[in-house]
Amino acid sequence: MEVVIGPSEELAVLAADAVQGVLLTRPRPVLGVATGSSPLSVYAELARRHVDEGLSFAHATAFLLDEYVGLPVDHPERYATVIGRDLASKVDLPVSAVHSPDGLATDLPEACRRYEEAITAAGGVDLQLLGIGTDGHVAFNEPTSSLASRTRIKTLTEQTRRDNSRFFGDDLDAVPHHVLTQGLGTIMQARHIVMLATGPTKAEAVRQMVEGPVSARWPATVLQLHPHVSVLVDPDAGSALELYDYYRQVRAGKPDWQGL
């Protein structure tokens, strides 16, 4: 696990570099995309490169981490709609190449099984972008989620629904109770994971993820077992790390050609 501490603008460039590397070196790149605030600056940088430098997504496939259950196709907060708004519509990523769990399926377990099969059929995820919740959750894998879990239905906690109500006009009743989410075992199969975290509210979750014991209490700690994880944090999000100075020294001494 590599920890990079720096200003948020620098982190966005590093993450975009990693995505660009996949796009330029793989004939059929598969990207794992996340919603939420953490990846927005990365998507903005990728969109800039598409417009200014001709970076193409036309040959790529993308898989979302999760989707609400029951939101209609035209709902603005449906995650398939959100990723279209934040990324796909700003680059040349075909709509047909962006996949999400089917939150409108009549047979939700079967939809989850098919989603797993689709990721496998595409060759697996080359690079997965992730954020982290204040309680250490990734995707919608809340504390006590199985570290070997696969795509499945999850019931949202009241706290998560309250946190997400800001996207629904602060109307708690409008927030769905259920989601389909990739499991931790599914996420761990990505070849490269890039985790982004900014702000002081993420400091304890980042400390646990990087330096704490692997435990379902803090689901993101499972990433310690992955062979290629890049943790990109600003100084606030990294402020609780015991080895803060060590991570800065290691990064400063790393050869430029290595990238993330």
N, C-alpha and C positions, 0 to 999 in steps of 0.2 A: 504494500500500500504506500503510494507516494502522496505526501501532503505538501501542497503548494499554498503559501500564504502571500497574498498581495492585494492590491486595490481591485475592486470589482471590474473595472474596465479591462485590466490586464487579464483577469480570469476569463472574461468573455472571449478575449482574443485567443487565449490558450485552448479553450474548449472548441472554438470555431476552427482553429488549426487542426485539432484532432479529427473533427468531422470532415474537414476538407481533405485531410490525408486519406481517409477511407474512400471518399468520393473519387479521388484521383488515382487510387491504386487498385481498386477492386472493380471488376467488370459489372458486377451486379450487387452494389453495396446495400446492406440492410441496416437501417438506423432505428434505434429505439428512442422514441421521443416522449417527452414529459410535458404536462401542462403545469400551471402555477406560475408564480413570479420568478422562481430561480432561473429558468432557462431563457427568459425573455430577452435578456441582453445578448445571449448567444444567438438567438434567432435573428435579432436585429443586425448583428455583425455578419451573419451568413447571408441575409438579404442584401446587405451592402455589397458583399463580395459578388453576389449574383449579378447585381446591377452594374457595378463598377468594373469588375474583373472577369465577368462571364462564367463564374462558377456554376456548374450545372448539376441539377438534381434529377434530370430527366430519366436517368437510368437507375434511380434508387427506388427502394421500397422502404416504407416506414411502418412501425407498429407502435401503437399507443400502450401505455402502461395499464390504463383502466378506463371505465366508462360507467356513468350512472345507469341504474336500472329504471326504466319506465319513462325517461324523458323523450318527448316526441322528436322526430328527425329535425324539425325546424326550430327547436329550442336553442337560444343563443348560448346556453351554458352546457350543452351537450359537448363532451370533450372532443368528439370528432369535428364538431363545428369550431371549437376553440382552436384546435391545432391548425385547422384550415385558415382561420383568421390570423393566427400569430406567425405561421410559417409557410404552409403550402401555397397560399395565395400570393405570397411575396417572392416566391422563387418559381422554378419550373417543375416542381414536384407534382406529378399527375395525381388528380383526386383518386383515381382508381388504384393508385399505388399506396394509399394511406389506409391502414387497417386498424380497426378498434374492436374490442369485444362487443358483441351484439346485446346491448342492454334492453332491446325490445323483443328478444326471442321468446317464444312460448315455452321452450325447454331450455332453461338457463344452464343447467349442468352440461347438456349437449353442446351448447354454444361455447362454453369454456373449453370443452374437449376439442372442438373444431379450431378454436383459436390457437391452442397449443400445436395442433397439427399444421396450421398455416405457418407458424413461425418456423417449425422444423422443415417444412417443404420449401421455404424461402432460403434455407441454408443456415438459419440461426442469425442472431443479431450480432453485427460486427462491432457497433459502438452504441452503448446505452447511456443516455443522459438521465440523471437522477437529481432530485432534491431530497431534503430530509425534513421531517416534521420536528417540532419541539420535543415530542415524546419519543423520537427516534424512529418513527415509522417511515417506510419508503413505499411508494405507490399507496395502496390502502391496506398495507400489512401493518396493522396496529400492534401494540405490545401484546405479547403472548402468542402471536402468529407463529405457526410452525416454520422453522428455518428451512424445511424441505418442501414447503407448500408450492402448489401449482395454481394456474389460473382457476379462480373459483368465485362464488358469490360471498360477499361480506356484508355484515350489518354495521352501519356507521354508528359510532358513539354519539351521544348528545353533544359532547364537546366538539367533535369534528363537524357535526352538523351546524353548531353555532358558529364555528370558525368559518365555514363555507357559506353561511347565510349572507355574507357581504356581497357575494356574487349573485344573490337572488333578491336584491333590493331589501336586505335585512329582514326578509320574511322567512322565519325558521320553518314554517309549515310548507313552504315551497321547496325545501331541500329534500331530495329523496332519502329514504332510509337505507337503501341498499345500492351496492355497486358490484361490478365485476372487475376483478383486479388480477394482474399477473401475480403469481406467488413469488416468494423469495427464492425458491428453487428454480423457477423460470428465469428470473432476473439474473441469477448467478451463472446461467449458461451463456450470457453475452461474452464476447471475446474481450472487450475492453469496456470498463464502466467509468464514466466521468461524473463524479458527484460534485454539485455546487451548493454552497451554503454561505449566506451573508447575514450580517446583523447580530447583535448581542443575544437575541432570543434563541439563537441556534447554538450558542456556545456549549451548553451542557450536553446536548445531543451529539455535537461533534466530538467532544471529549470522550464520551462513552463509546462512540463508533470507532474512534481511532485507538484509544488507549485503555478502554474498559474490557472486561471479560466478554466473550461471545455468549450472548444470552437472548432468549426470546423477549425478555423484559425490554431490551433495546434492539428492535429488529435489525437496524442498520449494521449492528456489530457483525452480522454474518459476512459482510464484505471483507472482513479480515482474512477470510478463507479463500478469497478470489485471487488468482495469480496476477491480475492486471487492473488495479483500481487507482484512479487519480482523484484525489480529494482536493478540490479547489475552494479555499475559504478566504474571506477577507479578515483583517486583524481582529475585528469584533467577534466574528464567529469562531475564530481560533484562539480567543483570549484565555480560555480555560485549559488549553493544552499544556501539560507538564513539560513536554519536550519542544515547546514553541521555538526556542532559539536553535535547537538541533535541526528542526525542519527547515528553517531559514538557511542555515549553513549548508545543509545537503543540497538544497536547490541552487544556491549560489555556486556550488562547485560542480554542478552537473554539466556535462558537455552539451552544447547547444544542439548538436545533431541528433541527440536522443529524443527530443520532444517530450511528450507525456508518455 
